[in-house]
Amino acid sequence: MAKSLLTCQTLGGVPIGRSRDHHETSSMKDGHPIFAALYDQKSAFAERRWMGERRRRLLSGARGAVLEIGGGTGANLAHYRNVDRVTIAEPDRFMRNRIGPKLEEARVPVEVSAAGAEALPYPDGSFDTVVSTLVLCTVPDQEAALDEVRRVLRPGGRLLFIEHVRAAGSAARWQDRLEPLWRRLLGGCHPNRDTVAAIEEAGFEIETFESFYPPDPLSALMPHVQGSATVRLAA
Ligand SMILES: C[S@@+](CC[C@H](N)C(=O)[O-])C[C@H]1O[C@@H](n2cnc3c(N)ncnc32)[C@H](O)[C@@H]1O
Protein backbone atom coordinates (compact mmCIF):
# COMPACT_ATOMS: atom_id res chain seq x y z
CA MET A 1 0.00 0.00 0.00
CA ALA A 2 1.29 3.44 -0.87
CA LYS A 3 2.69 5.67 1.85
CA SER A 4 0.24 8.35 0.72
CA LEU A 5 -2.84 6.19 1.32
CA LEU A 6 -1.64 5.21 4.77
CA THR A 7 -1.00 8.84 5.53
CA CYS A 8 -4.41 9.77 4.24
CA GLN A 9 -5.98 7.52 6.83
CA THR A 10 -3.71 8.45 9.71
CA LEU A 11 -4.15 12.16 9.03
CA GLY A 12 -7.88 11.69 9.35
CA GLY A 13 -8.67 12.30 5.68
CA VAL A 14 -11.62 10.66 4.02
CA PRO A 15 -10.75 7.05 3.19
CA ILE A 16 -11.33 6.34 -0.47
CA GLY A 17 -14.62 4.53 -0.99
CA ARG A 18 -16.00 5.49 2.42
CA SER A 19 -16.58 9.15 1.93
CA ARG A 20 -17.71 11.50 4.65
CA ASP A 21 -20.05 13.86 2.91
CA HIS A 22 -20.99 16.38 5.57
CA HIS A 23 -18.93 19.13 3.90
CA GLU A 24 -20.66 18.77 0.55
CA THR A 25 -22.35 21.83 -0.85
CA SER A 26 -26.00 21.26 -1.64
CA SER A 27 -25.57 21.57 -5.42
CA MET A 28 -23.01 18.76 -5.31
CA LYS A 29 -25.10 16.35 -3.26
CA ASP A 30 -25.37 13.81 -6.00
CA GLY A 31 -22.19 14.58 -7.93
CA HIS A 32 -21.72 13.72 -11.58
CA PRO A 33 -21.32 9.95 -11.97
CA ILE A 34 -21.04 9.85 -15.77
CA PHE A 35 -18.69 12.83 -16.00
CA ALA A 36 -16.52 11.25 -13.29
CA ALA A 37 -16.51 7.84 -14.97
CA LEU A 38 -15.41 9.33 -18.30
CA TYR A 39 -13.08 12.03 -16.97
CA ASP A 40 -9.71 10.28 -17.15
CA GLN A 41 -10.55 8.67 -20.47
CA LYS A 42 -11.76 11.93 -22.03
CA SER A 43 -8.69 13.82 -20.74
CA ALA A 44 -6.06 11.22 -21.68
CA PHE A 45 -5.16 12.72 -25.07
CA ALA A 46 -4.84 16.27 -23.71
CA GLU A 47 -2.84 15.02 -20.73
CA ARG A 48 -0.32 13.36 -23.03
CA ARG A 49 -0.21 16.20 -25.55
CA TRP A 50 -0.02 19.31 -23.32
CA MET A 51 -1.83 19.25 -19.98
CA GLY A 52 0.53 16.81 -18.23
CA GLU A 53 3.53 19.04 -18.96
CA ARG A 54 1.62 22.14 -17.86
CA ARG A 55 0.65 20.44 -14.58
CA ARG A 56 4.30 19.53 -14.02
CA ARG A 57 5.49 23.11 -14.60
CA LEU A 58 2.75 24.67 -12.50
CA LEU A 59 3.22 22.34 -9.56
CA SER A 60 7.00 22.70 -9.50
CA GLY A 61 6.12 26.04 -7.84
CA ALA A 62 4.10 24.45 -5.02
CA ARG A 63 5.64 24.57 -1.53
CA GLY A 64 4.84 23.59 2.04
CA ALA A 65 1.28 22.66 2.99
CA VAL A 66 -0.78 22.49 -0.20
CA LEU A 67 -4.54 22.63 -0.61
CA GLU A 68 -5.91 21.55 -3.95
CA ILE A 69 -9.52 22.62 -4.51
CA GLY A 70 -11.57 20.38 -6.80
CA GLY A 71 -8.85 17.76 -7.03
CA GLY A 72 -11.04 15.63 -9.31
CA THR A 73 -9.60 12.19 -9.95
CA GLY A 74 -6.16 13.20 -8.64
CA ALA A 75 -4.47 14.10 -11.95
CA ASN A 76 -2.05 16.47 -10.20
CA LEU A 77 -0.85 14.06 -7.56
CA ALA A 78 2.05 12.57 -9.51
CA HIS A 79 3.54 16.06 -10.01
CA TYR A 80 4.03 17.22 -6.42
CA ARG A 81 7.69 17.16 -5.36
CA ASN A 82 8.93 19.82 -2.95
CA VAL A 83 5.90 20.02 -0.70
CA ASP A 84 5.20 18.82 2.85
CA ARG A 85 1.68 17.49 2.29
CA VAL A 86 -1.29 17.84 -0.02
CA THR A 87 -4.93 18.16 1.01
CA ILE A 88 -7.38 17.50 -1.80
CA ALA A 89 -10.82 19.06 -1.34
CA GLU A 90 -13.20 17.35 -3.73
CA PRO A 91 -16.95 17.50 -3.02
CA ASP A 92 -18.07 15.15 -5.81
CA ARG A 93 -17.97 11.66 -4.35
CA PHE A 94 -17.83 10.07 -7.81
CA MET A 95 -14.65 12.00 -8.62
CA ARG A 96 -13.28 11.38 -5.14
CA ASN A 97 -13.83 7.65 -5.41
CA ARG A 98 -11.49 7.59 -8.42
CA ILE A 99 -8.51 9.15 -6.64
CA GLY A 100 -7.42 5.84 -5.08
CA PRO A 101 -5.03 4.60 -7.81
CA LYS A 102 -3.42 8.06 -8.15
CA LEU A 103 -2.43 7.96 -4.48
CA GLU A 104 0.04 5.26 -5.49
CA GLU A 105 1.81 7.80 -7.74
CA ALA A 106 2.07 10.48 -5.05
CA ARG A 107 5.47 11.02 -3.41
CA VAL A 108 4.06 13.13 -0.60
CA PRO A 109 1.45 12.56 2.13
CA VAL A 110 -2.06 13.14 0.82
CA GLU A 111 -5.32 13.76 2.64
CA VAL A 112 -8.65 13.69 0.80
CA SER A 113 -11.60 15.74 2.00
CA ALA A 114 -15.15 16.21 0.76
CA ALA A 115 -15.05 19.98 1.30
CA GLY A 116 -16.41 22.37 -1.29
CA ALA A 117 -14.24 25.38 -2.08
CA GLU A 118 -16.92 27.82 -0.90
CA ALA A 119 -16.77 26.58 2.71
CA LEU A 120 -13.33 25.23 3.51
CA PRO A 121 -13.10 23.62 6.96
CA TYR A 122 -9.57 24.94 7.63
CA PRO A 123 -8.28 27.76 9.84
CA ASP A 124 -7.18 31.10 8.40
CA GLY A 125 -3.66 31.05 6.96
CA SER A 126 -3.24 27.28 7.14
CA PHE A 127 -1.79 26.64 3.66
CA ASP A 128 1.32 27.82 1.82
CA THR A 129 -0.07 27.00 -1.61
CA VAL A 130 -3.55 26.57 -3.04
CA VAL A 131 -3.88 24.82 -6.41
CA SER A 132 -6.81 25.15 -8.80
CA THR A 133 -6.64 23.36 -12.15
CA LEU A 134 -9.81 23.55 -14.25
CA VAL A 135 -11.93 24.16 -11.14
CA LEU A 136 -12.85 27.86 -11.01
CA CYS A 137 -14.90 27.26 -14.18
CA THR A 138 -17.04 24.78 -12.25
CA VAL A 139 -17.43 25.93 -8.64
CA PRO A 140 -21.05 27.11 -8.27
CA ASP A 141 -20.00 30.30 -6.43
CA GLN A 142 -16.67 31.52 -7.78
CA GLU A 143 -16.55 34.64 -5.58
CA ALA A 144 -17.14 32.67 -2.37
CA ALA A 145 -14.57 30.06 -3.41
CA LEU A 146 -11.91 32.72 -4.06
CA ASP A 147 -12.69 34.43 -0.74
CA GLU A 148 -12.10 31.11 0.99
CA VAL A 149 -8.87 30.48 -0.93
CA ARG A 150 -7.62 33.91 0.17
CA ARG A 151 -8.63 33.20 3.78
CA VAL A 152 -6.83 29.86 4.08
CA LEU A 153 -3.60 31.06 2.44
CA ARG A 154 -0.91 32.23 4.82
CA PRO A 155 0.48 35.74 4.21
CA GLY A 156 2.80 35.45 1.21
CA GLY A 157 1.22 32.15 0.15
CA ARG A 158 0.41 31.44 -3.50
CA LEU A 159 -2.55 30.47 -5.60
CA LEU A 160 -1.37 28.38 -8.59
CA PHE A 161 -3.86 28.01 -11.40
CA ILE A 162 -4.55 26.60 -14.84
CA GLU A 163 -8.04 27.54 -15.98
CA HIS A 164 -9.96 27.98 -19.20
CA VAL A 165 -11.51 31.41 -19.43
CA ARG A 166 -13.81 33.72 -21.32
CA ALA A 167 -12.77 34.30 -24.93
CA ALA A 168 -12.89 37.64 -26.77
CA GLY A 169 -15.33 38.89 -29.41
CA SER A 170 -17.53 36.43 -31.27
CA ALA A 171 -15.93 33.39 -29.59
CA ALA A 172 -17.21 34.72 -26.24
CA ARG A 173 -20.71 35.02 -27.68
CA TRP A 174 -20.47 31.39 -28.79
CA GLN A 175 -19.37 30.44 -25.29
CA ASP A 176 -22.45 32.24 -23.92
CA ARG A 177 -24.77 30.43 -26.36
CA LEU A 178 -23.25 27.04 -25.61
CA GLU A 179 -23.06 27.53 -21.84
CA PRO A 180 -26.35 25.82 -20.81
CA LEU A 181 -25.63 22.64 -22.77
CA TRP A 182 -21.91 22.71 -21.89
CA ARG A 183 -22.73 23.00 -18.19
CA ARG A 184 -25.09 20.04 -18.36
CA LEU A 185 -22.70 17.81 -20.29
CA LEU A 186 -19.46 18.73 -18.53
CA GLY A 187 -20.09 18.41 -14.83
CA GLY A 188 -21.29 21.98 -14.21
CA CYS A 189 -18.47 23.69 -16.15
CA HIS A 190 -19.08 27.28 -17.33
CA PRO A 191 -17.01 27.95 -20.47
CA ASN A 192 -17.42 31.73 -20.31
CA ARG A 193 -16.15 32.95 -16.94
CA ASP A 194 -13.69 35.83 -16.70
CA THR A 195 -11.68 34.02 -14.05
CA VAL A 196 -8.55 36.17 -14.06
CA ALA A 197 -10.65 39.28 -13.35
CA ALA A 198 -12.40 37.34 -10.57
CA ILE A 199 -9.05 36.37 -9.02
CA GLU A 200 -7.98 40.02 -9.00
CA GLU A 201 -11.33 41.21 -7.66
CA ALA A 202 -11.00 38.70 -4.82
CA GLY A 203 -7.91 40.55 -3.58
CA PHE A 204 -5.10 38.73 -5.35
CA GLU A 205 -2.20 40.17 -7.28
CA ILE A 206 -1.25 38.22 -10.38
CA GLU A 207 2.41 37.29 -10.11
CA THR A 208 3.05 35.15 -13.19
CA PHE A 209 0.68 34.79 -16.10
CA GLU A 210 0.54 33.08 -19.46
CA SER A 211 -2.44 32.75 -21.75
CA PHE A 212 -2.51 30.01 -24.36
CA TYR A 213 -4.70 28.04 -26.70
CA PRO A 214 -4.34 24.30 -26.24
CA PRO A 215 -3.72 22.25 -29.38
CA ASP A 216 -7.25 20.82 -29.29
CA PRO A 217 -10.09 20.90 -31.86
CA LEU A 218 -12.24 23.34 -29.82
CA SER A 219 -9.30 25.56 -28.95
CA ALA A 220 -10.77 28.82 -30.32
CA LEU A 221 -13.55 28.45 -27.77
CA MET A 222 -11.18 27.51 -24.97
CA PRO A 223 -8.52 30.12 -24.21
CA HIS A 224 -6.59 28.99 -21.13
CA VAL A 225 -4.49 30.77 -18.54
CA GLN A 226 -1.70 29.48 -16.33
CA GLY A 227 -0.12 31.41 -13.51
CA SER A 228 0.28 32.29 -9.88
CA ALA A 229 -1.17 34.95 -7.61
CA THR A 230 -0.49 36.20 -4.09
CA VAL A 231 -2.84 37.92 -1.69
CA ARG A 232 -2.64 41.67 -2.23
CA LEU A 233 -1.31 43.47 0.82
CA ALA A 234 -3.56 46.13 2.33
CA ALA A 235 -2.44 49.64 1.27
C1 LIG B 1 -12.94 19.74 -14.68
S1 LIG B 1 -12.78 18.99 -13.12
C2 LIG B 1 -11.05 19.29 -12.78
C3 LIG B 1 -10.47 18.24 -11.89
C4 LIG B 1 -8.98 18.41 -11.56
N1 LIG B 1 -8.72 19.62 -10.83
C5 LIG B 1 -8.11 18.34 -12.79
O1 LIG B 1 -7.26 19.21 -12.97
O2 LIG B 1 -8.25 17.38 -13.55
C6 LIG B 1 -13.60 20.15 -12.04
C7 LIG B 1 -13.62 19.68 -10.61
O3 LIG B 1 -14.16 20.71 -9.77
C8 LIG B 1 -14.91 20.05 -8.77
N2 LIG B 1 -15.85 20.98 -8.11
C9 LIG B 1 -17.10 21.31 -8.49
N3 LIG B 1 -17.65 22.13 -7.59
C10 LIG B 1 -16.73 22.32 -6.63
C11 LIG B 1 -16.72 23.08 -5.43
N4 LIG B 1 -17.75 23.79 -5.04
N5 LIG B 1 -15.60 23.03 -4.67
C12 LIG B 1 -14.51 22.31 -5.07
N6 LIG B 1 -14.48 21.59 -6.19
C13 LIG B 1 -15.57 21.59 -6.96
C14 LIG B 1 -15.61 18.96 -9.54
O4 LIG B 1 -16.17 17.98 -8.69
C15 LIG B 1 -14.50 18.45 -10.42
O5 LIG B 1 -13.76 17.46 -9.79
The ligand as an SDF file (V2000), in Angstrom:
LIG
                    3D

 27 29  0  0  0  0  0  0  0  0999 V2000
  -12.9400   19.7390  -14.6830 C   0  0  0  0  0  0  0  0  0  0  0  0
  -12.7820   18.9940  -13.1190 S   0  0  0  0  0  0  0  0  0  0  0  0
  -11.0540   19.2880  -12.7760 C   0  0  0  0  0  0  0  0  0  0  0  0
  -10.4680   18.2410  -11.8870 C   0  0  0  0  0  0  0  0  0  0  0  0
   -8.9830   18.4090  -11.5650 C   0  0  0  0  0  0  0  0  0  0  0  0
   -8.7190   19.6190  -10.8340 N   0  0  0  0  0  0  0  0  0  0  0  0
   -8.1130   18.3360  -12.7870 C   0  0  0  0  0  0  0  0  0  0  0  0
   -7.2610   19.2110  -12.9710 O   0  0  0  0  0  0  0  0  0  0  0  0
   -8.2450   17.3760  -13.5460 O   0  0  0  0  0  0  0  0  0  0  0  0
  -13.6010   20.1540  -12.0380 C   0  0  0  0  0  0  0  0  0  0  0  0
  -13.6240   19.6830  -10.6110 C   0  0  0  0  0  0  0  0  0  0  0  0
  -14.1650   20.7100   -9.7690 O   0  0  0  0  0  0  0  0  0  0  0  0
  -14.9060   20.0480   -8.7700 C   0  0  0  0  0  0  0  0  0  0  0  0
  -15.8500   20.9770   -8.1110 N   0  0  0  0  0  0  0  0  0  0  0  0
  -17.0990   21.3110   -8.4880 C   0  0  0  0  0  0  0  0  0  0  0  0
  -17.6550   22.1300   -7.5920 N   0  0  0  0  0  0  0  0  0  0  0  0
  -16.7310   22.3220   -6.6290 C   0  0  0  0  0  0  0  0  0  0  0  0
  -16.7150   23.0760   -5.4290 C   0  0  0  0  0  0  0  0  0  0  0  0
  -17.7550   23.7890   -5.0360 N   0  0  0  0  0  0  0  0  0  0  0  0
  -15.6010   23.0280   -4.6670 N   0  0  0  0  0  0  0  0  0  0  0  0
  -14.5130   22.3130   -5.0660 C   0  0  0  0  0  0  0  0  0  0  0  0
  -14.4820   21.5860   -6.1920 N   0  0  0  0  0  0  0  0  0  0  0  0
  -15.5720   21.5900   -6.9620 C   0  0  0  0  0  0  0  0  0  0  0  0
  -15.6150   18.9560   -9.5420 C   0  0  0  0  0  0  0  0  0  0  0  0
  -16.1710   17.9810   -8.6910 O   0  0  0  0  0  0  0  0  0  0  0  0
  -14.4960   18.4520  -10.4150 C   0  0  0  0  0  0  0  0  0  0  0  0
  -13.7620   17.4590   -9.7880 O   0  0  0  0  0  0  0  0  0  0  0  0
  1  2  1  0
  2  3  1  0
  2 10  1  0
  3  4  1  0
  4  5  1  0
  5  6  1  0
  5  7  1  0
  7  8  2  0
  7  9  1  0
 10 11  1  0
 11 12  1  0
 11 26  1  0
 12 13  1  0
 13 14  1  0
 13 24  1  0
 14 15  1  0
 14 23  1  0
 15 16  2  0
 16 17  1  0
 17 18  1  0
 17 23  2  0
 18 19  1  0
 18 20  2  0
 20 21  1  0
 21 22  2  0
 22 23  1  0
 24 25  1  0
 24 26  1  0
 26 27  1  0
M  CHG  2   2   1   9  -1
M  END
$$$$
